[in-house]
Structures are given as structure tokens and as C-alpha cells.
Amino acid sequence: MVRHTSVEQRQEFYRRHQAGESYQQIAVQLGFSMECVRAWCRRQRDGQRVDRRYQRAAPGLLSRFDPKVRYVILRLRLEHPRWGPNRILFKLHKRGSLRGLRLPSEAQIGRYLHQWPRFQRRRAVALTAERPAQPSQVHQCWQLDFKLGIALKNGSQVTLHTVRDPVGEAYIGAVVFVTGQVGQPLGKVTVAEARFTLRRCFAQWQTLPAEVQTDGETTLAAHRQGDFPTVFTLWLAGLGISHTVIRPGRPTDNAEVERCHRTINDYAIVGNEQVDGNCLQTLLDEALTELNFELPSRAEGCAGQPPITAHPELLHPRFLFRPEWELARFDLGRVEAYLATLHWLRTPTSVGQVSVGGHRYMVSKQSAGRPVLIRFDPADRHFVFFDLKDQSQEIRRRPAKGLDLVDLTGLADCSLDLGPQQLPLPLFANQGVSF
């Protein structure tokens, strides 16, 4: 057991050493190590205090494991920044140099790495601090949401896209996409799928809403302040539609479409799992016609009537729109004006590059490691880079990438004369509806 010295003993060390005794003699006679005696004597010789208390240094994370274990953990994480504790632990077990050594758990590895800021996961900063403003007119806001992983009896799984008008209390659209086989990881909703769903709704109702409201689906909405807008957001902006994002972790902001999922699922999908995706889509179209035009609704504003009967203004477009008019309606000027209101902060890499909207831009090697402010100039469609400390100093201008008509609309040939087109309008079939 380690013996701690008292203040009086430390002073005794120094008195005896001043009287001519050596450190070794004092240590043997008083029962302490020579290093201890020497340390306290030299402190007093140098005029330092001797009343310091013993304080055991707090053990570091993973300090009880072999240093090689800590080294390999750091090496693996630096070489593979996307690896989590589970993957790192798996690789530790396969390292021959660590064979026979005790290894930490996933939680211990996570805590060990988390002590360094570069390994800490970036937390999202909510883009919407308050609940989105509630609409007051039909076709003012369409809520879009997704239900993933619906299993069919043929072994496939589908994703259900549902669109709801909270004011008109109507089922604007429901589309299913086959996304793989049961048991496979659930994929993310793609921009192409979301565009297809909304285009189908535009065609069926022959109008565009003023807003489209979604949750923070990764591919559709920016997650953090300073993130570049998604292609989905910019596509909507080009059509004159605002993209509203609900608060993170607050599905009640999209309550109407969340409830709509259950209604459509119970009405058209449950009991029909034996059909394939194409047949299921036909059943969904028929179900939406019945739910909108025929069946009494329990929604508060419908008073027991079908939504179209309770809200006939649903059949009057905000302005007439048809699918073949999309390219004429889409305005890059709206996209540019929207981007001109934003700015972004980036830190150039060691070679002076930054990423904006998924594209790499060369700023300058002199700017490496120094944050820069980025703005969009609609006059010449360039990104302009400024020194963050002196924002009047323009460093570089680079032509914007990924902001052409094809990039934002996803239409393969924008120069093609599409001519008149007619899409099926199952919602209005046999209803005597005309525009």
C-alpha cells in the first residue's frame, strides 16, 4: 500500500538533508522511497510549497486497455471516417497484433472517440424553430408524406406516398413505389419519386399548390442551417411553389397527412396485399375517387359529407395547369432569386476546394483552412467567394454547377416539343367535372 507523506515529514526530509544526510539515508531511516525524499527536498530548496495534497489524476478513457488498442481505434477511425464503433470493434477482433488483448465494448469505443470534436457527430440545427403557418384556403398547402416498408404477399415491399390538402380535407393523391424485397433495408425516398407523385397530383387536379409541406426527409430537405437547398426544393421554387419543412421530431405538424396514411392503408391496401404494385395503384386510384366524391368524411369541416361536396372550391384550380406546360411554367429566374437570398459558410480543404450543393469548387490554395463566405450572384449565375473576416474582399467567382433546367426538373430533353398530352384523371372520372 502506498504511504502518503505529511507536511511535517516533508519538512523533516529537508531539515535532515540540510544537516548533511543523503536522500538514500533519509529514505531508509524513515521508510520512504529515495525519489519521494528527493522530490520534496528539492521543492523546498526552490521555495515551493509543501502543503500540496495528493490528487489522483482521473484515468483517461480506455486507460485500462493496452495502448495498442487505443492506437488501432484512432488509426481505423482516421482512415475510415464513416465507420462507427460496431465496425471498428469488428476490425479489432480481426487484428493479429491485438490477439489475446482485452478489447473495449462498442459503447466504450464511442465514448473514447467522442472526446475529440472532429469525431463528434454534427447535430442538426432545426431550420424551422416554430410550427409552419397554417393554411386558410384550399390548394394553398399540400402535405406530402411517406409510409415505408409495406409488405406484399409476393415478397416485395412498397412505399406509399400520400398527399393531403388540410383545408379542403381531401385526398389529393396516393402513389405506391416498389422498393425491393421484404427484409431488405428500407431505402430513402428519392427526388424522382417525389417529383413523380406531385406531377401526378398536378395533372389530376390541374393546378399547383402555393406550398408543399414535408418532413425532414434527407433527400428532400436541408437539415442544417447553412446547407445548400436540395434539388427538390429548387424544383418547387422554379414552379413558384414554396417548400415548407416541419419541425424535427414533430409529426403533429403534418397531422392531417399522417392520419391520411392510415385511412388509405386500411381502405385500399389492407386485404389487397396479394396483388402486385401496378394493380395496387389502380386500387388506390379507385379508393381516392370514392373517398373524395362518395363516402361521408369524418373530418370536422366536412360535417359528414364527402370532401368535394363540403369543399367544392377544390374543383377550381388556383390557376389552370397541365403537365405539358411544366417547362413553360418553370422559371430559372425564381430559382436564382431564391438562391440570392441565401449564403453559405465553408472551410476550404488543404488544396483550396469547397463543396456547394454536392459540387466541388476551387477557391484558392491561399484560402486553405480559412472559412469563406459564399453567395450566389444571379446576374451571371456564379458563386462568389469572400474572405469571412473581410467580406468586402472577393476571392474568386465560379460558374454554378447543377442549376440547369435539366438538373432541376429531371426532364431528359428540355428542348423537345412535348405537344399536347393527356394524363388519366381517375379522381374526376365519371364525375361530370370540367375545367
C-alpha positions, 0 to 999 in steps of 0.5 A: 500500500502506498504511504502518503507523506505529511507536511511535517515529514516533508519538512523533516526530509529537508531539515535532515538533508540540510544537516548533511544526510543523503536522500538514500539515508533519509529514505531508509531511516524513515521508510520512504522511497529515495525519489519521494525524499528527493522530490520534496527536498528539492521543492523546498530548496526552490521555495515551493510549497509543501502543503500540496495534497495528493490528487489522483489524476482521473484515468483517461478513457480506455486507460485500462486497455493496452495502448495498442488498442487505443492506437488501432481505434484512432488509426481505423477511425482516421482512415475510415471516417464513416465507420462507427464503433460496431465496425471498428470493434469488428476490425479489432477482433480481426487484428493479429497484433491485438490477439489475446488483448482485452478489447473495449465494448462498442459503447466504450469505443464511442465514448473514447472517440467522442472526446475529440470534436472532429469525431463528434457527430454534427447535430442538426440545427432545426431550420424551422424553430416554430410550427409552419403557418397554417393554411386558410384556403384550399390548394394553398398547402399540400402535405406530402408524406411517406409510409415505408416498408409495406409488405406484399404477399409476393415478397416485395415491399412498397412505399406509399406516398400520400398527399393531403390538402388540410383545408379542403380535407381531401385526398389529393393523391396516393402513389405506391413505389416498389422498393425491393424485397421484404427484409431488405433495408428500407431505402430513402425516398428519392427526388424522382419519386417525389417529383413523380407523385406531385406531377401526378397530383398536378395533372389530376387536379390541374393546378399547383399548390402555393406550398408543399409541406414535408418532413425532414426527409434527407433527400428532400430537405436541408437539415442544417442551417447553412446547407445548400437547398436540395434539388427538390426544393429548387424544383418547387421554387422554379414552379413558384411553389414554396417548400415548407419543412416541419419541425424535427421530431414533430409529426403533429405538424403534418397531422392531417397527412399522417392520419391520411396514411392510415385511412388509405392503408386500411381502405385500399391496401389492407386485404389487397396485399396479394396483388402486385404494385401496378394493380395496387395503384389502380386500387388506390386510384379507385379508393381516392375517387370514392373517398373524395366524391362518395363516402361521408368524411369524418373530418370536422369541416366536412360535417359528414359529407364527402370532401368535394361536396363540403369543399367544392372550391377544390374543383377550381384550380388556383390557376389552370395547369397541365403537365405539358406546360411544366417547362413553360411554367418553370422559371430559372429566374425564381430559382436564382432569386431564391438562391440570392437570398441565401449564403453559405459558410465553408472551410476550404480543404488543404488544396483550396476546394469547397463543396456547394450543393454536392459540387466541388469548387476551387477557391484558392490554395491561399484560402486553405483552412480559412472559412469563406463566405459564399453567395450566389450572384444571379446576374451571371449565375456564379458563386462568389467567394469572400474572405469571412473576416473581410467580406468586402474582399472577393476571392474568386467567382465560379460558374454554378454547377447543377442549376440547369433546367435539366438538373432541376426538373429531371426532364431528359430533353428540355428542348423537345416539343412535348405537344399536347398530352393527356394524363388519366384523371381517375379522381374526376372520372365519371364525375361530370367535372370540367375545367 
